[in-house]
Amino acid sequence: MFRVLEITPFRRLLIGQAVSQFGDMLYMLMFLYMVQRLTGNAMIVGWIGAVQALPPLLLSPYAGVLADRVDRRTVLLGTDLCSAALMLGLAAYLTFDATPPLWLIFASATLLASVNTFFLPAKSAAIPRLVPADRLQEANSLSATTQHFMPLLGLAISAAVLGQLELLAPNALFPVAAACNGLTFLVSARAIWLLPQLAPDTTDREEPHFGRDLREGWQACLKDAVLWVSALQALLVNLFIAPFMVVHLAVNKQWFDDRLRTVSIFESAFIGAAVIMALMMPRLRIVRPGMAFIGSMLAIGVLVACMAFAPWFYPYLVLNFLCGLALPIAQIPMQMYFQTAVPDALRGRVHSFMTMSAMVAIPLSNTFAGVGVARLGVSTMFLIMGGGMILSAAIGLAHPQYRRSRLPSSAVR
């Protein structure tokens, strides 16, 4: 699998992705943990999760059209530079005010999520342009490995360095985390700068028109049963799993020691397992992405439901690890289907349609996550979330074309 790194442009894209995602978990966890430490209110923690989900929902159409009209290298570079400026600016503010007003935290989270919305469609559409078709599975597996491993490394550092920093100098925790993330965006921008031009294939295309371009992408999704069923599944999955981090933090407070280090350990188990499975994916040679997603979601649903009955450290850790093993089996084959079934000129917009489908339920789900924890309890929330995963699998199982979907032989070696 690592031989695909011999392709220099792909290696540079992967380096940019890796360095950027090294810090992503820091800021995602940082905003949630900051709000919890400042307010102690699970409902407000849910709100910050909802706010971070709104930009992908609202801006994905623009991000998809942009990725299909503008050089994707330019889009990737611009998002990295803007993200770096936001995080370094926030770090500077937190250096002088360790207890910032809530409006500033919400505004920073919203702006960063807005900028990052434009990164994913461009990156996903760029990968098939950088590697030949017979190396696409290797490239996607390595990309998924990086996507999981680098946040794991970020979590390991937060558990060790930042966890210790929290004990010795609590006021330095958030500015250091924000500054580290800002620097990773700058390093990523340097790697992206070295990529070749990645202008989309616009041969025989009419002049740009946002409405028409957007309709073309949506129509491409609606004509392909596998894509629209996947979009429906993504909506359900995110509706039920979006509250997980809010529940996670509540569990840490109710069942364990309420320290950042403990949350990092659980997340590290999940992400570490995902890394292991992503590395194994080329050997599995999965050719039926629909059935892979169905099986994975069934497994994850059962495992999440079992968390309701595991208020002990090691059983809870093992369940997180097993969920991580199942995740790449759902993600990577479906990502390859998207990349091989959709023409280059439409990939950005189709990706934006899938992102919107995934994000549409998250703001509502996160808004009420804190209420659900307070009124229903964490055990009931785990049962609800696990049931949602099982329901998403059942929808795919009920659609014959989705069940029978296959990857082209050129993409599976």
VENSULZI-V549107 format. One record per backbone hydrogen bond with DSSP energy under -1.0 kcal/mol. CO is the residue of the C=O (numbers start at 1). NH is the residue of the N-H. E is the energy in kcal/mol with one decimal. If there is no record, write none. Layout:
co: (CO/CO)
nh: (NH/NH)
e: (E/E)
//
This chain:
co: (1/2/3/4/7/8/9/10/11/12/13/14/15/16/17/18/23/24/25/26/27/28/29/30/31/32/33/34/35/36/41/42/43/44/45/46/47/48/53/54/55/56/59/60/61/62/63/64/66/66/71/72/73/74/75/76/77/78/79/80/81/82/83/84/85/86/87/88/89/90/91/93/93/101/102/103/104/105/106/107/108/109/110/111/112/113/115/116/116/119/120/121/122/123/126/127/127/132/133/135/136/137/138/139/140/141/142/143/144/145/146/148/149/150/151/152/153/154/155/156/157/157/158/160/161/162/163/164/165/169/170/172/173/174/175/176/177/178/179/180/181/182/183/184/185/186/187/188/189/192/198/202/209/210/211/212/213/214/215/216/217/218/219/224/225/226/227/228/229/230/231/232/233/234/235/236/237/238/241/243/244/245/246/247/248/249/250/251/251/252/259/260/261/262/263/264/265/266/267/268/269/270/271/272/273/274/275/276/277/280/280/281/287/288/289/290/291/292/293/294/295/296/297/298/299/300/301/302/305/306/307/312/313/314/315/316/317/318/319/320/321/322/323/327/327/328/331/332/333/334/335/336/337/338/343/346/347/348/349/350/351/352/353/354/355/356/359/361/362/363/364/368/369/370/371/372/372/377/378/379/380/381/382/383/384/385/386/387/388/389/390/391/392/393/394/396/399/400/408)
nh: (4/5/6/7/11/12/13/14/15/16/17/18/19/20/21/22/27/28/29/30/31/32/33/34/35/36/37/38/39/40/45/46/47/48/49/50/51/52/57/58/59/60/63/64/65/66/67/68/69/70/75/76/77/78/79/80/81/82/83/84/85/86/87/88/89/90/91/92/93/94/95/96/97/105/106/107/108/109/110/111/112/113/114/115/116/117/118/119/120/123/124/125/126/127/129/130/131/135/136/139/140/141/142/143/144/145/146/147/148/149/150/152/153/154/155/156/157/158/159/160/161/162/163/164/165/166/167/168/169/172/173/176/177/178/179/180/181/182/183/184/185/186/187/188/189/190/191/192/193/195/72/205/213/214/215/216/217/218/219/220/221/222/223/228/229/230/231/232/233/234/235/236/237/238/239/240/241/242/244/247/248/249/250/251/252/253/254/255/256/258/263/264/265/266/267/268/269/270/271/272/273/274/275/276/277/278/279/280/281/283/284/285/407/292/293/294/295/296/297/298/299/300/301/302/303/304/305/306/308/309/310/316/317/318/319/320/321/322/323/324/325/326/327/330/331/332/335/336/337/338/339/340/341/342/346/350/351/352/353/354/355/356/357/358/359/360/362/365/366/367/368/372/373/374/375/376/377/381/382/383/384/385/386/387/388/389/390/391/392/393/394/395/396/397/398/399/403/404/411)
e: (-1.4/-1.5/-2.1/-1.5/-2.4/-2.3/-2.2/-2.7/-2.2/-2.4/-2.5/-3.0/-2.6/-2.0/-2.7/-1.3/-1.8/-2.5/-2.5/-2.2/-2.3/-1.3/-3.1/-2.9/-2.1/-2.3/-2.6/-2.2/-2.4/-2.0/-1.8/-1.9/-1.7/-1.9/-1.4/-2.0/-2.7/-1.7/-1.2/-2.6/-3.3/-1.2/-2.4/-2.8/-2.1/-2.5/-2.1/-1.1/-1.2/-2.7/-1.5/-2.4/-2.5/-2.4/-2.2/-1.9/-2.1/-2.2/-2.4/-2.3/-2.0/-2.1/-2.4/-2.5/-1.9/-2.2/-2.4/-2.0/-1.8/-2.8/-1.4/-1.2/-1.3/-1.4/-2.7/-2.5/-2.5/-2.4/-2.2/-2.5/-2.4/-2.2/-2.1/-2.2/-2.4/-1.2/-1.4/-1.3/-1.0/-2.5/-2.8/-2.1/-1.3/-1.5/-1.2/-1.5/-1.0/-1.8/-1.3/-2.5/-2.8/-2.5/-2.5/-2.5/-2.7/-2.4/-2.5/-2.6/-1.8/-3.5/-2.3/-1.4/-2.5/-2.4/-2.8/-2.6/-2.2/-2.3/-2.8/-2.2/-1.5/-1.8/-1.4/-1.5/-2.5/-2.5/-1.1/-2.2/-3.4/-2.1/-1.1/-2.0/-2.1/-2.5/-2.3/-2.5/-1.9/-2.3/-2.2/-1.8/-1.6/-1.3/-2.1/-2.4/-2.2/-1.7/-1.6/-2.4/-2.2/-1.9/-1.8/-1.8/-3.1/-2.6/-2.2/-2.2/-1.6/-2.2/-3.0/-1.9/-1.4/-2.5/-1.8/-2.2/-2.4/-2.0/-2.2/-2.0/-2.6/-2.7/-1.9/-2.0/-3.1/-2.3/-1.9/-1.9/-2.4/-1.7/-2.2/-2.7/-3.2/-2.4/-1.9/-3.0/-2.4/-1.6/-2.6/-3.3/-1.0/-1.8/-1.4/-2.3/-1.8/-1.9/-2.5/-2.3/-1.9/-1.8/-2.8/-2.8/-1.8/-1.8/-2.2/-2.0/-2.3/-2.5/-2.1/-1.0/-1.0/-1.1/-1.1/-1.2/-2.2/-1.9/-2.2/-2.3/-2.5/-2.1/-2.6/-2.1/-2.0/-2.8/-2.6/-2.1/-2.3/-2.9/-2.1/-1.8/-1.3/-1.8/-1.6/-2.0/-2.1/-2.5/-2.2/-1.8/-2.0/-2.5/-2.0/-1.8/-1.5/-1.4/-1.4/-1.1/-2.0/-2.1/-2.3/-2.2/-2.0/-2.1/-2.0/-2.0/-2.5/-1.3/-1.8/-2.6/-2.5/-1.9/-2.1/-2.2/-2.4/-2.7/-2.1/-2.0/-2.2/-2.0/-1.0/-2.6/-3.3/-2.1/-1.6/-2.6/-2.4/-2.2/-2.7/-2.6/-1.1/-1.7/-2.1/-1.8/-2.3/-2.6/-2.6/-2.1/-1.8/-1.6/-1.8/-2.1/-2.0/-1.7/-2.0/-1.8/-1.4/-2.2/-1.5/-1.2/-2.3/-2.2/-1.7)
//
